[in-house]
Amino acid sequence: MAPVSRRKDAGRWPRMSSTFWAVVLLTALLLLYCGQLAAGTCEIVTLDRDSSQPRRTIARQTARCACKKGQIAGTTRTRPACVDAGIVRKKQWCEMVPCLEDEGCDLLVNKSGWTCTQPGGRVKTTTVS
């Protein structure tokens, strides 16, 4: 039986420039990083507004959060944020500081949300579903 000849470079990677491999590596790292949030941060995924009723706008937003242990998604200064889980468990919404600095925060009677009252009298009501 005749011996089988093998190419010397059969198990080697094809020769490519270092720039090519750098681009491949950076692309792979970018794909891994883009799908993840940093711990303790949130981002708004969807925001829908309904202004069909006079003098009233209904806004609904969905946020994606990567909270640390003992935290849960909430609202701080009208933006989604990670807050202490005890605030949500006890429904003490105003402890999240959900309103802007010049607004006053009040719990709704049934603790289903809160209102932010601006100095001019305008009221923003937020309910938790």
All heavy atoms as an XYZ file, in Angstrom:
981
protein
N       0.833     -1.149      0.000
C       0.000      0.000      0.000
C       0.890      1.228      0.000
O       1.837      1.344      0.770
C      -0.865     -0.046      1.228
C      -1.931      0.936      1.191
S      -3.129      0.195      2.246
C      -4.016      1.357      2.875
N       0.530      2.171     -0.845
C       1.340      3.391     -0.987
C       1.024      4.352      0.151
O      -0.126      4.466      0.582
C       1.052      4.049     -2.331
N       2.039      5.050      0.660
C       1.800      6.013      1.747
C       0.935      7.178      1.261
O       1.038      7.601      0.114
C       3.194      6.477      2.140
C       4.067      6.162      0.980
C       3.440      5.006      0.267
N       0.068      7.703      2.145
C      -0.816      8.834      1.826
C      -0.019     10.121      2.027
O       0.584     10.337      3.078
C      -2.058      8.831      2.739
C      -2.922     10.024      2.451
C      -2.820      7.540      2.576
N      -0.014     10.926      0.999
C       0.725     12.192      1.138
C      -0.198     13.251      1.732
O      -1.377     13.329      1.400
C       1.262     12.642     -0.223
O       0.187     12.936     -1.070
N       0.347     14.059      2.625
C      -0.428     15.143      3.265
C       0.257     16.456      2.969
O       1.481     16.533      2.925
C      -0.489     14.940      4.772
C      -1.174     13.633      5.138
C      -1.219     13.446      6.601
N      -2.312     14.252      7.132
C      -2.527     14.449      8.418
N      -1.737     13.915      9.303
N      -3.522     15.175      8.822
N      -0.555     17.448      2.799
C       0.004     18.790      2.611
C       0.566     19.263      3.935
O       0.019     18.988      4.996
C      -1.094     19.756      2.147
C      -1.548     19.487      0.751
C      -2.628     20.424      0.296
N      -2.369     21.808      0.699
C      -3.244     22.796      0.544
N      -4.407     22.542      0.017
N      -2.954     24.006      0.915
N       1.639     20.012      3.867
C       2.269     20.517      5.082
C       1.379     21.508      5.825
O       1.409     21.600      7.033
C       3.608     21.178      4.751
C       4.652     20.213      4.305
C       5.928     20.938      4.022
C       6.983     19.972      3.519
N       8.230     20.654      3.229
N       0.553     22.285      5.109
C      -0.259     23.336      5.725
C      -1.719     22.912      5.916
O      -2.594     23.748      6.062
C      -0.192     24.616      4.898
C      -0.728     24.422      3.496
O      -0.987     23.259      3.115
O      -0.889     25.427      2.788
N      -2.005     21.601      5.961
C      -3.390     21.127      6.016
C      -4.120     21.555      7.287
O      -5.305     21.832      7.265
C      -3.419     19.609      5.895
N      -3.449     21.626      8.423
C      -4.137     21.970      9.661
C      -3.970     23.426     10.069
O      -4.375     23.820     11.149
N      -3.417     24.242      9.222
C      -3.143     25.632      9.577
C      -4.271     26.555      9.126
O      -5.009     26.242      8.204
C      -1.831     26.066      8.934
C      -0.665     25.222      9.439
C       0.594     25.503      8.698
N       1.105     26.808      9.067
C       2.053     27.436      8.393
N       2.579     26.889      7.319
N       2.483     28.607      8.792
N      -4.379     27.688      9.797
C      -5.349     28.714      9.423
C      -4.889     29.374      8.130
O      -3.694     29.500      7.872
C      -5.426     29.780     10.517
C      -6.133     29.314     11.738
C      -5.641     28.504     12.705
C      -7.459     29.631     12.117
N      -6.581     28.283     13.676
C      -7.712     28.979     13.333
C      -8.470     30.391     11.553
C      -8.922     29.068     13.987
C      -9.674     30.487     12.228
C      -9.889     29.823     13.421
N      -5.833     29.840      7.330
C      -5.423     30.554      6.117
C      -4.716     31.852      6.500
O      -5.006     32.463      7.522
C      -6.737     30.828      5.390
C      -7.810     30.589      6.375
C      -7.257     29.731      7.456
N      -3.798     32.263      5.651
C      -3.051     33.487      5.933
C      -3.928     34.694      5.632
O      -4.382     34.871      4.511
C      -1.782     33.534      5.091
C      -0.763     32.505      5.532
C       0.509     32.668      4.769
N       1.024     34.019      4.864
C       2.088     34.369      5.586
N       2.744     33.463      6.248
N       2.487     35.616      5.616
N      -4.180     35.485      6.636
C      -4.943     36.716      6.489
C      -4.147     37.813      7.173
O      -3.363     37.555      8.079
C      -6.327     36.609      7.164
C      -7.195     35.531      6.611
S      -7.795     36.001      4.994
C      -8.808     34.625      4.600
N      -4.421     39.030      6.788
C      -3.692     40.145      7.394
C      -4.129     40.335      8.840
O      -5.224     39.929      9.248
C      -3.940     41.432      6.605
O      -5.266     41.872      6.811
N      -3.287     40.959      9.621
C      -3.626     41.218     11.024
C      -4.816     42.164     11.132
O      -5.590     42.100     12.080
C      -2.413     41.778     11.769
O      -1.982     42.980     11.162
N      -4.993     43.034     10.151
C      -6.154     43.937     10.154
C      -7.445     43.137     10.038
O      -8.426     43.425     10.722
C      -6.053     44.938      8.985
O      -4.809     45.623      9.072
C      -7.191     45.922      9.005
N      -7.466     42.124      9.194
C      -8.646     41.277      9.041
C      -9.021     40.632     10.377
O     -10.173     40.657     10.791
C      -8.389     40.195      7.986
C      -9.472     39.144      7.933
C     -10.668     39.406      7.279
C      -9.303     37.913      8.536
C     -11.663     38.444      7.224
C     -10.298     36.956      8.501
C     -11.484     37.224      7.833
N      -8.042     40.042     11.062
C      -8.315     39.375     12.329
C      -8.728     40.375     13.398
O      -9.562     40.079     14.250
C      -7.121     38.535     12.783
C      -6.941     37.350     11.889
C      -5.896     37.112     11.042
C      -7.857     36.272     11.703
N      -6.092     35.951     10.353
C      -7.294     35.403     10.733
C      -9.087     35.937     12.239
C      -7.922     34.241     10.319
C      -9.711     34.772     11.826
C      -9.137     33.936     10.875
N      -8.194     41.588     13.374
C      -8.598     42.621     14.330
C     -10.059     42.995     14.113
O     -10.827     43.162     15.073
C      -7.700     43.844     14.199
N     -10.475     43.118     12.855
C     -11.873     43.447     12.547
C     -12.794     42.320     12.994
O     -13.857     42.559     13.571
C     -12.033     43.749     11.036
C     -13.497     43.816     10.646
C     -11.325     45.034     10.674
N     -12.402     41.071     12.755
C     -13.213     39.927     13.180
C     -13.364     39.926     14.698
O     -14.465     39.745     15.235
C     -12.596     38.599     12.678
C     -13.265     37.409     13.333
C     -12.700     38.510     11.166
N     -12.282     40.145     15.422
C     -12.322     40.161     16.879
C     -13.187     41.301     17.405
O     -14.034     41.106     18.284
C     -10.903     40.277     17.445
C     -10.802     40.361     18.959
C     -11.322     39.082     19.593
C      -9.383     40.636     19.380
N     -13.022     42.505     16.865
C     -13.823     43.647     17.317
C     -15.305     43.451     17.015
O     -16.158     43.822     17.817
C     -13.307     44.937     16.670
C     -11.973     45.435     17.199
C     -11.494     46.622     16.389
C     -12.086     45.800     18.672
N     -15.620     42.861     15.877
C     -17.019     42.593     15.539
C     -17.636     41.609     16.535
O     -18.762     41.806     17.008
C     -17.127     42.039     14.108
O     -16.544     42.975     13.205
C     -18.573     41.783     13.722
N     -16.909     40.558     16.873
C     -17.418     39.583     17.842
C     -17.626     40.218     19.212
O     -18.654     39.991     19.872
C     -16.451     38.412     17.947
N     -16.690     41.050     19.655
C     -16.837     41.730     20.946
C     -18.020     42.692     20.939
O     -18.754     42.788     21.916
C     -15.543     42.466     21.300
C     -14.354     41.585     21.656
C     -13.094     42.423     21.823
C     -14.629     40.781     22.913
N     -18.211     43.397     19.837
C     -19.329     44.332     19.728
C     -20.663     43.604     19.798
O     -21.587     44.045     20.477
C     -19.223     45.120     18.421
C     -20.253     46.204     18.185
C     -20.101     47.300     19.239
C     -20.107     46.793     16.802
N     -20.777     42.472     19.130
C     -22.012     41.689     19.180
C     -22.304     41.188     20.590
O     -23.451     41.174     21.030
C     -21.934     40.510     18.218
C     -22.004     40.862     16.734
C     -21.710     39.636     15.881
C     -23.346     41.468     16.387
N     -21.274     40.776     21.321
C     -21.468     40.330     22.698
C     -21.897     41.472     23.607
O     -22.766     41.327     24.450
C     -20.172     39.725     23.245
C     -19.878     38.297     22.850
C     -18.480     37.902     23.311
C     -20.896     37.364     23.454
N     -21.293     42.639     23.443
C     -21.523     43.764     24.348
C     -22.856     44.451     24.108
O     -23.514     44.876     25.049
C     -20.386     44.782     24.210
C     -20.570     46.000     25.069
C     -20.341     45.936     26.439
C     -20.992     47.206     24.534
C     -20.517     47.035     27.241
C     -21.170     48.311     25.328
C     -20.925     48.225     26.682
O     -21.112     49.320     27.463
N     -23.285     44.576     22.876
C     -24.473     45.385     22.549
C     -25.769     44.850     23.145
O     -26.681     45.611     23.413
C     -24.626     45.511     21.045
S     -23.447     46.656     20.344
N     -25.886     43.568     23.361
C     -27.125     43.016     23.873
C     -27.256     43.077     25.377
O     -28.266     42.678     25.927
N     -26.251     43.608     26.090
C     -26.277     43.580     27.541
C     -26.262     44.987     28.113
O     -25.628     45.881     27.570
C     -25.071     42.809     28.063
C     -25.061     41.377     27.610
C     -23.800     40.650     28.077
O     -22.995     41.203     28.793
N     -23.663     39.420     27.667
N     -26.971     45.165     29.228
C     -26.950     46.434     29.954
C     -25.959     46.328     31.098
O     -25.759     45.258     31.656
C     -28.341     46.729     30.540
C     -29.452     47.063     29.562
C     -30.767     47.183     30.319
C     -29.154     48.343     28.831
N     -25.393     47.458     31.458
C     -24.513     47.488     32.629
C     -25.361     47.303     33.881
O     -26.522     47.732     33.933
C     -23.765     48.810     32.679
N     -24.806     46.675     34.902
C     -25.543     46.431     36.147
C     -25.989     47.750     36.764
O     -25.228     48.705     36.832
C     -24.667     45.669     37.125
N     -27.243     47.795     37.174
C     -27.792     48.986     37.816
C     -28.312     50.031     36.852
O     -28.585     51.155     37.241
N     -28.487     49.681     35.572
C     -28.962     50.647     34.586
C     -30.246     50.169     33.917
O     -30.575     48.990     33.954
C     -27.904     50.901     33.489
O     -27.649     49.671     32.806
C     -26.620     51.441     34.077
N     -30.947     51.121     33.294
C     -32.190     50.823     32.582
C     -32.202     51.545     31.243
O     -31.505     52.545     31.066
C     -33.401     51.295     33.381
S     -33.646     50.478     34.956
N     -33.022     51.043     30.327
C     -33.244     51.726     29.058
C     -34.725     51.609     28.706
O     -35.379     50.637     29.058
C     -32.376     51.138     27.950
C     -32.762     49.737     27.527
C     -31.915     49.180     26.396
O     -31.014     49.884     25.927
O     -32.169     48.036     26.001
N     -35.257     52.625     28.025
C     -36.650     52.606     27.586
C     -36.734     51.781     26.309
O     -36.011     52.035     25.350
C     -37.186     54.027     27.363
C     -37.195     54.794     28.684
C     -38.580     53.978     26.749
C     -37.586     56.245     28.549
N     -37.617     50.781     26.306
C     -37.777     49.907     25.152
C     -38.881     50.432     24.248
O     -38.711     50.537     23.042
C     -38.077     48.456     25.604
C     -38.291     47.552     24.410
C     -36.952     47.932     26.468
N     -40.046     50.757     24.825
C     -41.148     51.319     24.039
C     -41.750     52.506     24.783
O     -41.756     52.548     26.016
C     -42.278     50.294     23.799
O     -42.807     49.887     25.063
C     -41.791     49.097     23.028
N     -42.261     53.457     24.022
C     -42.935     54.625     24.587
C     -44.104     54.961     23.679
O     -43.916     55.268     22.506
C     -41.977     55.816     24.689
C     -42.559     57.125     25.205
C     -43.082     56.968     26.619
C     -41.514     58.222     25.150
N     -45.320     54.838     24.207
C     -46.536     55.120     23.443
C     -47.286     56.267     24.098
O     -47.440     56.299     25.315
C     -47.454     53.890     23.410
C     -46.789     52.686     22.786
O     -46.133     52.869     21.740
O     -46.915     51.581     23.338
N     -47.751     57.211     23.272
C     -48.534     58.342     23.774
C     -49.897     58.368     23.098
O     -49.997     58.151     21.906
C     -47.814     59.664     23.513
C     -46.549     59.834     24.296
C     -45.955     61.216     24.035
N     -44.656     61.343     24.637
C     -44.430     61.762     25.865
N     -45.455     62.115     26.623
N     -43.222     61.859     26.342
N     -50.925     58.663     23.894
C     -52.287     58.767     23.386
C     -52.840     60.113     23.814
O     -53.064     60.354     24.996
C     -53.140     57.630     23.950
C     -54.596     57.709     23.513
O     -54.930     58.567     22.667
O     -55.400     56.909     24.026
N     -53.040     61.022     22.848
C     -53.571     62.364     23.145
C     -54.977     62.524     22.590
O     -55.399     63.640     22.273
C     -52.649     63.427     22.554
O     -51.370     63.342     23.117
N     -55.726     61.437     22.475
C     -57.055     61.498     21.871
C     -58.072     62.210     22.757
O     -59.083     62.695     22.267
C     -57.539     60.090     21.533
O     -57.627     59.312     22.710
N     -57.830     62.256     24.067
C     -58.757     62.934     24.966
C     -58.288     64.379     25.182
O     -57.096     64.616     25.341
C     -58.828     62.208     26.303
C     -59.335     60.792     26.179
C     -59.332     60.074     27.510
O     -59.135     60.666     28.555
N     -59.561     58.772     27.467
N     -59.220     65.341     25.184
C     -58.817     66.734     25.372
C     -58.209     66.968     26.757
O     -58.647     66.397     27.753
C     -60.127     67.518     25.204
C     -61.218     66.525     25.279
C     -60.646     65.174     25.008
N     -57.149     67.780     26.798
C     -56.456     68.176     28.029
C     -55.874     66.982     28.795
O     -55.660     67.055     29.999
C     -57.374     68.979     28.953
C     -57.832     70.293     28.362
C     -58.841     71.015     29.234
N     -58.610     70.908     30.655
C     -57.971     71.813     31.417
N     -57.484     72.885     30.862
N     -57.841     71.620     32.713
N     -55.637     65.875     28.075
C     -55.122     64.691     28.760
C     -54.251     63.881     27.805
O     -54.633     63.635     26.667
C     -56.287     63.837     29.245
C     -55.881     62.686     30.091
C     -57.110     62.006     30.640
N     -56.691     61.010     31.605
C     -57.508     60.270     32.284
N     -58.802     60.400     32.118
N     -57.062     59.394     33.144
N     -53.103     63.473     28.261
C     -52.227     62.603     27.482
C     -51.951     61.354     28.307
O     -51.578     61.450     29.466
C     -50.894     63.306     27.140
O     -51.163     64.458     26.359
C     -49.973     62.387     26.377
N     -52.167     60.220     27.706
C     -51.862     58.958     28.365
C     -50.592     58.416     27.729
O     -50.529     58.230     26.514
C     -53.019     57.953     28.215
C     -54.282     58.515     28.857
C     -52.641     56.610     28.829
C     -55.523     57.701     28.602
N     -49.583     58.202     28.546
C     -48.312     57.679     28.049
C     -48.013     56.359     28.734
O     -48.202     56.216     29.942
C     -47.196     58.682     28.313
N     -47.560     55.408     27.956
C     -47.162     54.101     28.496
C     -45.758     53.818     28.013
O     -45.467     53.970     26.834
C     -48.106     53.010     28.011
C     -49.474     53.085     28.610
C     -50.357     51.941     28.093
N     -51.676     52.015     28.645
C     -52.669     52.735     28.144
N     -52.482     53.431     27.057
N     -53.847     52.754     28.732
N     -44.907     53.417     28.945
C     -43.553     53.070     28.537
C     -43.150     51.733     29.131
O     -43.625     51.337     30.189
C     -42.551     54.157     28.926
C     -42.143     54.177     30.369
C     -41.096     55.254     30.641
O     -40.944     56.181     29.872
N     -40.407     55.126     31.745
N     -42.306     51.044     28.414
C     -41.745     49.785     28.870
C     -40.241     49.969     28.948
O     -39.631     50.493     28.024
C     -42.076     48.647     27.886
O     -43.492     48.598     27.711
C     -41.573     47.317     28.400
N     -39.677     49.546     30.072
C     -38.234     49.687     30.257
C     -37.605     48.320     30.477
O     -38.250     47.387     30.949
C     -37.945     50.590     31.439
N     -36.345     48.232     30.130
C     -35.554     47.028     30.369
C     -34.452     47.424     31.344
O     -33.732     48.384     31.107
C     -34.960     46.540     29.050
C     -34.190     45.252     29.156
C     -33.726     44.824     27.799
N     -32.475     45.481     27.500
C     -31.522     44.947     26.750
N     -31.699     43.789     26.185
N     -30.406     45.597     26.534
N     -34.347     46.696     32.450
C     -33.372     47.048     33.487
C     -32.495     45.849     33.839
O     -32.949     44.711     33.780
C     -34.080     47.521     34.754
S     -35.027     49.038     34.526
N     -31.274     46.147     34.214
C     -30.343     45.136     34.722
C     -29.974     45.574     36.133
O     -28.970     46.234     36.352
C     -29.108     45.040     33.831
N     -30.838     45.244     37.088
C     -30.677     45.722     38.458
C     -29.772     44.812     39.274
O     -29.685     43.610     39.021
C     -32.044     45.849     39.131
S     -33.109     47.040     38.302
N     -29.138     45.404     40.263
C     -28.280     44.658     41.171
C     -29.139     43.920     42.192
O     -30.332     44.172     42.310
C     -27.324     45.615     41.879
C     -26.378     46.321     40.932
C     -25.528     47.325     41.673
C     -24.635     48.073     40.701
N     -23.874     49.140     41.347
N     -28.517     43.036     42.950
C     -29.236     42.261     43.959
C     -29.879     43.221     44.964
O     -29.251     44.170     45.424
C     -28.270     41.326     44.676
C     -28.941     40.374     45.615
C     -27.967     39.370     46.181
C     -28.706     38.397     47.074
N     -27.827     37.332     47.538
N     -31.148     42.985     45.306
C     -31.868     43.828     46.246
C     -32.531     45.028     45.595
O     -33.155     45.837     46.263
N     -32.388     45.166     44.270
C     -33.019     46.255     43.539
C     -34.047     45.700     42.566
O     -34.038     44.520     42.232
C     -31.976     47.048     42.742
C     -31.002     47.828     43.573
C     -30.069     48.638     42.698
O     -29.688     48.215     41.614
N     -29.704     49.806     43.179
N     -34.923     46.612     42.121
C     -35.953     46.252     41.152
C     -36.203     47.468     40.276
O     -35.872     48.593     40.656
C     -37.237     45.785     41.889
C     -38.179     45.069     40.952
C     -37.907     46.923     42.611
C     -39.255     44.276     41.665
N     -36.787     47.262     39.118
C     -37.050     48.370     38.208
C     -38.057     49.329     38.819
O     -39.074     48.913     39.361
C     -37.560     47.841     36.871
N     -37.767     50.608     38.739
C     -38.643     51.649     39.256
C     -38.450     52.928     38.464
O     -38.048     52.890     37.300
N     -38.707     54.070     39.099
C     -38.604     55.365     38.436
C     -37.923     56.364     39.365
O     -38.286     56.473     40.526
C     -40.013     55.900     38.082
O     -40.673     54.928     37.295
C     -39.936     57.190     37.321
N     -36.938     57.070     38.838
C     -36.299     58.145     39.581
C     -36.195     59.352     38.661
O     -35.665     59.249     37.562
C     -34.893     57.720     40.067
O     -35.038     56.574     40.904
C     -34.227     58.819     40.852
N     -36.706     60.488     39.132
C     -36.687     61.729     38.345
C     -37.283     61.526     36.957
O     -36.725     61.935     35.952
C     -35.269     62.278     38.228
C     -34.637     62.620     39.535
C     -35.074     63.989     39.998
N     -34.366     64.355     41.212
C     -34.972     64.651     42.341
N     -36.278     64.640     42.411
N     -34.285     64.981     43.395
N     -38.408     60.867     36.903
C     -39.202     60.580     35.706
C     -38.499     59.678     34.700
O     -38.939     59.563     33.569
C     -39.665     61.868     34.978
O     -38.557     62.489     34.356
C     -40.368     62.821     35.913
N     -37.421     59.016     35.071
C     -36.706     58.095     34.195
C     -36.695     56.698     34.825
O     -36.669     56.583     36.050
C     -35.257     58.548     33.993
C     -35.081     59.952     33.460
C     -35.398     60.112     32.014
N     -34.574     59.222     31.219
C     -34.852     58.874     29.976
N     -35.931     59.336     29.394
N     -34.079     58.071     29.305
N     -36.698     55.638     34.021
C     -36.589     54.304     34.605
C     -35.251     54.156     35.320
O     -34.234     54.667     34.862
C     -36.689     53.363     33.407
C     -36.425     54.193     32.213
C     -36.754     55.603     32.567
N     -35.277     53.486     36.464
C     -34.067     53.311     37.264
C     -34.220     52.091     38.148
O     -35.327     51.605     38.381
C     -33.828     54.547     38.118
N     -33.104     51.596     38.654
C     -33.128     50.504     39.622
C     -33.271     51.111     41.014
O     -32.520     52.018     41.367
C     -31.839     49.691     39.529
S     -31.702     48.772     37.981
N     -34.262     50.650     41.765
C     -34.522     51.184     43.105
C     -34.567     50.026     44.104
O     -34.677     48.863     43.721
C     -35.847     51.981     43.154
C     -35.790     53.186     42.240
C     -37.031     51.111     42.794
N     -34.513     50.364     45.383
C     -34.570     49.367     46.443
C     -35.869     48.570     46.328
O     -36.957     49.142     46.201
C     -34.475     50.065     47.798
C     -34.519     49.091     48.951
O     -33.781     48.089     48.898
O     -35.303     49.322     49.888
N     -35.774     47.263     46.378
C     -36.951     46.401     46.214
C     -37.991     46.626     47.301
O     -39.188     46.453     47.071
C     -36.522     44.936     46.186
N     -37.579     47.043     48.484
C     -38.514     47.296     49.578
C     -39.505     48.404     49.270
O     -40.653     48.375     49.725
N     -39.087     49.386     48.487
C     -39.975     50.490     48.104
C     -41.157     49.941     47.320
O     -42.307     50.297     47.562
C     -39.207     51.537     47.272
C     -38.177     52.253     48.142
C     -40.163     52.527     46.626
C     -37.241     53.159     47.363
N     -40.884     49.062     46.387
C     -41.936     48.502     45.542
C     -42.796     47.536     46.342
O     -44.021     47.535     46.227
C     -41.324     47.821     44.302
C     -42.385     47.158     43.453
C     -40.527     48.833     43.483
N     -42.164     46.732     47.173
C     -42.910     45.760     47.982
C     -43.909     46.471     48.897
O     -45.048     46.037     49.053
C     -41.927     44.936     48.811
C     -42.478     43.637     49.296
C     -41.450     42.747     49.986
N     -40.143     42.733     49.329
C     -39.006     43.199     49.891
N     -38.994     43.686     51.095
N     -37.869     43.159     49.242
N     -43.493     47.602     49.510
C     -44.362     48.347     50.437
C     -45.250     49.360     49.724
O     -46.086     49.996     50.356
C     -43.497     49.097     51.451
C     -42.674     48.202     52.337
C     -41.779     49.070     53.211
C     -40.580     48.309     53.685
N     -39.555     49.179     54.247
N     -45.036     49.541     48.415
C     -45.784     50.508     47.606
C     -45.640     51.936     48.146
O     -46.578     52.717     48.125
C     -47.254     50.106     47.494
C     -47.445     48.789     46.780
C     -48.905     48.467     46.572
C     -49.047     47.177     45.795
N     -50.439     46.862     45.515
N     -44.464     52.266     48.609
C     -44.152     53.625     49.063
C     -43.463     54.353     47.919
O     -42.290     54.709     47.978
C     -43.264     53.576     50.314
C     -43.923     52.934     51.501
C     -45.162     53.704     51.952
O     -45.155     54.930     52.032
N     -46.230     52.982     52.227
N     -44.206     54.569     46.831
C     -43.675     55.040     45.568
C     -42.880     56.338     45.677
O     -41.886     56.508     44.972
C     -44.798     55.199     44.553
C     -45.640     53.981     44.410
C     -46.964     53.863     44.732
C     -45.248     52.689     43.931
N     -47.410     52.587     44.483
C     -46.373     51.842     43.990
C     -44.048     52.162     43.464
C     -46.340     50.524     43.587
C     -44.013     50.839     43.067
C     -45.150     50.033     43.130
N     -43.277     57.247     46.526
C     -42.585     58.542     46.601
C     -41.163     58.415     47.143
O     -40.348     59.307     46.950
C     -43.399     59.551     47.418
S     -44.891     60.098     46.539
N     -40.840     57.295     47.792
C     -39.470     57.074     48.261
C     -38.502     56.837     47.102
O     -37.291     56.917     47.278
C     -39.422     55.884     49.228
C     -40.073     56.167     50.559
C     -39.964     54.980     51.505
O     -38.994     54.205     51.412
O     -40.867     54.824     52.333
N     -39.012     56.544     45.901
C     -38.161     56.371     44.716
C     -37.691     57.721     44.182
O     -36.847     57.754     43.304
C     -38.934     55.699     43.570
C     -39.374     54.314     43.800
S     -40.064     53.563     42.293
C     -41.441     54.623     41.897
N     -38.294     58.809     44.658
C     -38.083     60.163     44.127
C     -38.454     60.163     42.638
O     -37.630     60.441     41.769
C     -36.632     60.651     44.343
C     -36.511     62.125     44.035
C     -36.155     60.358     45.754
N     -39.720     59.826     42.327
C     -40.119     59.697     40.927
C     -40.369     61.030     40.223
O     -40.378     61.076     38.999
C     -41.415     58.892     41.012
C     -41.992     59.264     42.328
C     -40.810     59.470     43.233
N     -40.565     62.106     40.980
C     -40.902     63.398     40.379
C     -39.649     64.261     40.224
O     -38.618     64.009     40.841
C     -41.925     64.130     41.260
S     -43.423     63.158     41.569
N     -39.774     65.289     39.405
C     -38.677     66.236     39.228
C     -38.483     67.056     40.502
O     -39.348     67.056     41.390
C     -38.967     67.152     38.036
C     -39.057     66.434     36.679
C     -39.507     67.410     35.596
C     -37.725     65.800     36.312
N     -37.364     67.772     40.585
C     -37.020     68.501     41.815
C     -38.086     69.496     42.254
O     -38.363     69.636     43.437
C     -35.689     69.226     41.634
C     -34.504     68.299     41.700
C     -33.195     69.053     41.629
O     -33.132     70.193     42.118
O     -32.237     68.494     41.086
N     -38.698     70.214     41.308
C     -39.673     71.249     41.677
C     -41.098     70.719     41.799
O     -42.029     71.478     42.010
C     -39.627     72.400     40.669
C     -39.993     71.966     39.260
O     -39.900     70.758     38.964
O     -40.368     72.841     38.455
N     -41.295     69.418     41.678
C     -42.626     68.822     41.766
C     -42.835     68.158     43.122
O     -41.890     67.685     43.745
C     -42.817     67.772     40.667
C     -42.756     68.319     39.265
C     -42.834     67.239     38.202
O     -42.490     66.078     38.483
O     -43.247     67.570     37.081
N     -44.089     68.115     43.554
C     -44.440     67.419     44.778
C     -44.970     66.033     44.470
O     -45.662     65.834     43.481
N     -44.650     65.073     45.326
C     -45.089     63.688     45.117
C     -46.133     63.320     46.161
O     -45.962     63.599     47.347
C     -43.888     62.745     45.223
S     -44.316     61.010     44.973
N     -47.233     62.706     45.717
C     -48.280     62.212     46.616
C     -48.692     60.815     46.168
O     -48.821     60.549     44.976
C     -49.510     63.118     46.582
C     -49.234     64.490     47.171
O     -48.781     64.545     48.326
O     -49.469     65.492     46.461
N     -48.895     59.917     47.148
C     -49.390     58.575     46.839
C     -50.863     58.641     46.482
O     -51.612     59.437     47.050
C     -49.235     57.656     48.050
C     -47.848     57.136     48.376
C     -47.886     56.365     49.698
C     -47.333     56.251     47.274
N     -51.290     57.786     45.541
C     -52.715     57.648     45.288
C     -53.335     56.939     46.492
O     -52.661     56.182     47.201
C     -52.957     56.846     44.007
C     -52.469     57.503     42.711
C     -52.720     56.566     41.533
C     -53.160     58.830     42.478
N     -54.607     57.154     46.734
C     -55.283     56.629     47.921
C     -55.131     55.111     48.040
O     -54.851     54.592     49.114
C     -56.778     57.036     47.910
C     -57.518     56.414     49.066
C     -56.921     58.540     47.928
N     -55.273     54.395     46.929
C     -55.190     52.934     46.976
C     -53.757     52.422     46.771
O     -53.546     51.229     46.579
C     -56.127     52.309     45.948
C     -55.784     52.728     44.530
O     -54.833     53.475     44.289
N     -56.581     52.263     43.590
N     -52.786     53.301     46.786
C     -51.353     52.985     46.620
C     -51.045     52.305     45.283
O     -50.065     51.588     45.149
C     -50.832     52.120     47.765
C     -50.777     52.831     49.091
C     -50.057     51.977     50.097
C     -49.906     52.717     51.412
N     -49.129     51.942     52.384
N     -51.888     52.540     44.274
C     -51.659     51.952     42.962
C     -50.723     52.809     42.115
O     -50.434     52.464     40.972
C     -52.984     51.762     42.218
O     -53.570     53.026     41.963
N     -50.230     53.901     42.665
C     -49.339     54.790     41.928
C     -49.119     56.084     42.684
O     -49.324     56.152     43.902
N     -48.732     57.135     41.957
C     -48.425     58.429     42.577
C     -48.754     59.559     41.618
O     -48.983     59.337     40.431
C     -46.951     58.493     42.974
C     -46.001     58.430     41.814
C     -45.487     59.481     41.103
C     -45.470     57.252     41.198
N     -44.669     59.032     40.110
C     -44.626     57.673     40.141
C     -45.610     55.892     41.439
C     -43.935     56.779     39.331
C     -44.918     55.006     40.631
C     -44.096     55.449     39.595
N     -48.797     60.767     42.167
C     -48.977     61.962     41.352
C     -47.803     62.896     41.573
O     -47.264     62.992     42.683
C     -50.283     62.722     41.699
O     -50.237     63.109     43.073
C     -51.509     61.877     41.447
N     -47.406     63.573     40.511
C     -46.385     64.612     40.579
C     -47.075     65.922     40.259
O     -47.648     66.077     39.176
C     -45.266     64.348     39.577
S     -44.326     62.844     39.901
N     -47.050     66.866     41.208
C     -47.729     68.149     41.038
C     -46.697     69.237     40.792
O     -45.808     69.457     41.619
C     -48.566     68.493     42.285
O     -49.422     67.380     42.578
C     -49.404     69.729     42.053
N     -46.828     69.919     39.646
C     -45.913     70.997     39.310
C     -46.359     72.278     40.005
O     -47.528     72.406     40.406
C     -45.874     71.205     37.799
C     -45.296     70.020     37.057
C     -45.326     70.214     35.553
O     -46.055     71.046     35.033
N     -44.533     69.416     34.855
N     -45.451     73.256     40.173
C     -45.816     74.505     40.850
C     -47.014     75.231     40.227
O     -47.798     75.840     40.928
C     -44.546     75.358     40.724
C     -43.440     74.382     40.567
C     -44.033     73.219     39.842
N     -47.219     75.126     38.922
C     -48.349     75.775     38.265
C     -49.663     75.050     38.449
O     -50.706     75.506     38.001
N     -49.656     73.890     39.096
C     -50.890     73.150     39.341
C     -51.100     71.958     38.420
O     -52.027     71.177     38.627
N     -50.281     71.804     37.404
C     -50.421     70.663     36.502
C     -50.061     69.380     37.255
O     -49.093     69.336     38.000
C     -49.500     70.840     35.299
C     -49.622     69.735     34.296
C     -48.799     70.026     33.055
N     -48.848     68.872     32.185
C     -47.888     68.498     31.384
N     -46.781     69.212     31.319
N     -47.995     67.434     30.628
N     -50.856     68.332     37.039
C     -50.678     67.076     37.761
C     -50.382     65.951     36.765
O     -51.078     65.803     35.762
C     -51.936     66.720     38.588
C     -51.782     65.379     39.264
C     -52.221     67.802     39.608
N     -49.350     65.162     37.074
C     -49.039     63.964     36.299
C     -49.297     62.775     37.204
O     -48.751     62.693     38.289
C     -47.583     63.968     35.842
C     -47.245     65.053     34.851
C     -45.814     64.947     34.360
C     -44.850     65.349     35.447
N     -43.441     65.343     35.016
N     -50.159     61.878     36.764
C     -50.490     60.688     37.551
C     -49.834     59.464     36.924
O     -49.923     59.267     35.716
C     -52.020     60.493     37.597
O     -52.610     61.673     38.144
C     -52.387     59.298     38.465
N     -49.203     58.657     37.750
C     -48.576     57.434     37.285
C     -49.170     56.265     38.054
O     -49.221     56.306     39.291
C     -47.052     57.483     37.522
O     -46.516     58.622     36.849
C     -46.386     56.217     36.991
N     -49.639     55.256     37.338
C     -50.166     54.058     37.979
C     -49.285     52.885     37.612
O     -48.702     52.833     36.527
C     -51.612     53.765     37.565
O     -51.676     53.699     36.134
C     -52.555     54.835     38.060
N     -49.179     51.943     38.533
C     -48.339     50.771     38.349
C     -49.258     49.593     38.048
O     -50.216     49.357     38.780
C     -47.505     50.504     39.607
C     -46.661     49.255     39.424
C     -46.654     51.707     39.945
N     -48.951     48.893     36.964
C     -49.791     47.740     36.621
C     -49.075     46.450     36.904
O     -47.911     46.368     37.097
C     -50.189     47.791     35.156
O     -49.067     47.878     34.326
